[in-house]
Amino acid sequence: MTSPAVTCLPLSVFIIARNEADRIGATIRAVRDLTDDLVVVDSGSTDGTQALAASLGARVIHNDWPGYGPQKRFAEDQCRHVWLLNVDADEVVPADLAAAIRAAFARGEPARPAYRIAIAEIFPGEGRPHPWAYRLTPVRLYRKDRGRYSPSPVHDRVDLAPGAAIGTLRGVIHHFSVRSLGDQLDKLNRYSDQQADDLAARGVAIPTWRLFVELPGNFLKAYLGRRHFVRGTYGFLTAMNYAISRHLRVAKHYERRRADSRANPESRLDRPDAKF
């Protein structure tokens, strides 16, 4: 699985995947020398993802899709080491970040129980992240006895034990999230279904006025706030896709509540005290 001259870290790496044969190879190759325990949890790929991952040294485990948080929690439970690194199947750890991870273990146990790692998107046609690209900084390297992924089906985050100190690693994960604009929109549309389900499950009622501002407001959030404008025309188009997906989340939520109100007149949306 690893090169003979390379020493593995006391670290498990886990990846969740479904139909990622075109991307997961680069993901695995970038991290396989860091670990002797590389876990891929697959939720039913039909494109050969499982065989490819196994051929590259991963331990492949099937688990039907329960949502983002529960799937990552399942993956955590399959890992042999206490220290975990999570990367997604469309992400690549570059050499400088791999070196930073090694440096954190250079004297044995890393100094803190959790570390944030920056993530920057790379759009089709780009070779590396734009220097001004917006970056998320979630916890991705952590001890599983001090943090676990949230059980939420839509919120992808590590919940840490109270008082757990968080460090930051140098380097940036390369996120190849966009295969094409159409594929991105399909993915975001499916995610908006899951978000609407989550809102219903939690009994959240979003006010009606949000329907009219969600699209323009989120376009500005992505185009200006997340600096998609530095990516030219393609950045404009991806910002539009993001805004459409956020609008669909609220629209689907409204549609479901409207159907419920017709089935149950006491919860009609036009009641003075209705929240939505």
Steps between C-alpha positions, in 0.01 A plus 500: 500500500783743579849561371767300691696813593197681640393463863127492566356722768281372788210639302192366320375675187136460405307592187129467422413437137236416242577492126835678531715284271606806300632683807574270793824364352677833543352533850636164615842535336555831681451353850584130482860550617376671816315199638478123531123532545325664206124447518253564218131473592298456183122541485432304182722610212424358155806642319777285647593731788530207741739298282715801422528599867588144601765477227665809645521350849180621664284286726159534335184462707141529378241697695166619362474879494359640828604865446831685524551504875386143569710365211812670630426376853472147361836550327656624825392178669681291236835673559770322701692803628395769745624778272284553191536696179188548290516590133216485251520303177529821294784644710877467468759556774799673332858421594549806724192414707609135528833630631320719755303198621822304538656791687211499749593139589876556488542493878234240566155620597387824332479791742124551469210256466360659182624702203330716242606462139415752230309377195488687168301408190671441167262551209528317164790639299691618809822330604510628858287711735472865404711702747193700600260206504268474799611236750307299754696396811326201661653255745626203296783355714390400850493240775180298487491486880478882504276561201250328271311606191161649569211253462319753280424362151582837336751678725852378427703596808698354788350562843781522755497433872462816713831675547680313223772728361512537122813559298543592132718318248681676219397396153174483307290202393424519128127455449395386152130532575373601155507243220281726288236767559222249430645242736544766767139610468376139517704445816376823660142416406526162676658670800211749518263201534700378799501849650122527464466159668725618783299820552179295522655249740615781730167683481662814361270754331670748268309828451327552164694817413817291467361358173541840336853579619670161521621491139639854466635500854689175457629600160664802664625279783675268253605752235630767737525348848658175381689681227376304200543824307876440484432189285354698208195376309522150648492651847183690409338178380595298810371782721169482313483124556562549871228765520251280313567211737443716808177630347388142430561405862251762617259444210478126569451570869217739413342248261498229767349729761239615248402138434482435875277805549253370242490162670468662842294823482593594860859556381408718198779726384269801480419491871613821673734304728647279229880517478512402135 
